[in-house]
Amino acid sequence: MASRGRPRVHDEAWIKVSVVLFKRQVRDLDHLTTAIRKKTRASLTRAEVIRNLVDALTESRLDVTGSRSGADLKRLLIERLGGGSKPARRRPKSSDI
């Protein structure tokens, strides 16, 4: 009998977690996965992008333990990844969230 639902694609033990992302972050993930698909025909999911960002940070051995806030962490990552050339994004109003 064929199994129902999505095929299992994980090679290691996993735990399902829920996190809250801002609308702009989900939109950015969608734009990224769409751009990847258009350029390479590879279909990555939001979850794959997030899992691999976490793995890349862990494997980079970048010391982020001095971060005192999410903003500190973001600034450090942008500096180390050579970013910052993109114009600063407008801070969303509380009504946008």
C-alpha positions in Angstrom: 0.0 0.0 0.0 1.4 3.4 -0.9 1.9 5.8 1.9 -0.2 9.0 2.0 1.0 12.6 2.3 4.4 14.1 1.7 7.3 11.7 1.3 9.8 11.7 4.1 12.9 13.6 3.1 14.8 14.0 6.3 18.0 12.0 6.9 18.1 12.7 10.6 15.9 12.9 13.6 13.7 16.0 13.6 11.3 18.0 15.8 8.5 20.1 14.4 8.6 23.6 15.8 6.6 26.7 15.2 8.1 30.2 15.1 6.5 33.5 14.4 7.9 35.4 11.4 6.9 38.8 10.2 5.0 39.1 6.9 8.0 40.8 5.3 10.2 37.9 6.3 7.9 35.3 4.8 7.6 37.5 1.7 11.5 37.7 1.5 11.7 33.9 1.9 9.2 33.4 -0.9 11.0 35.8 -3.2 14.3 34.0 -2.5 12.9 30.6 -3.2 11.2 31.9 -6.4 14.5 33.5 -7.6 16.4 30.2 -6.9 13.7 28.2 -8.8 13.9 30.6 -11.8 17.7 30.6 -11.9 18.4 26.9 -11.2 15.0 25.1 -11.5 15.7 23.8 -8.0 12.6 23.9 -5.7 13.6 24.8 -2.2 11.1 25.3 0.6 11.1 28.0 3.2 12.0 25.3 5.8 15.0 24.2 3.7 16.3 27.8 3.5 15.8 28.3 7.3 17.4 25.0 8.3 20.4 25.6 6.1 20.8 29.2 7.4 21.0 27.7 10.9 23.4 25.0 9.8 25.6 27.5 8.0 25.8 29.7 11.1 26.6 26.8 13.3 29.3 25.4 10.9 30.8 28.8 10.3 32.1 28.9 13.9 31.4 32.6 13.9 31.4 33.7 17.5 28.0 35.4 18.1 28.0 34.8 21.8 28.5 38.5 22.5 25.2 39.4 21.0 22.9 41.1 23.5 19.9 41.3 21.3 18.5 40.2 18.0 19.5 43.5 16.5 23.1 42.9 17.7 23.1 39.5 16.1 21.7 40.8 12.8 24.3 43.6 12.7 27.2 41.1 13.4 25.9 38.8 10.7 25.6 41.5 8.1 29.1 42.8 8.9 30.6 39.3 8.6 28.7 38.4 5.5 29.8 41.5 3.7 26.3 42.9 3.4 25.1 46.4 4.1 25.1 47.6 0.5 21.3 47.1 0.3 19.4 50.2 1.5 18.0 50.1 5.0 14.5 48.8 5.1 11.7 50.9 6.6 10.9 49.8 10.1 7.3 48.5 10.1 4.7 50.2 12.1 2.9 48.1 14.8 -0.1 48.1 12.5 2.0 46.4 9.8 2.8 43.4 12.0 
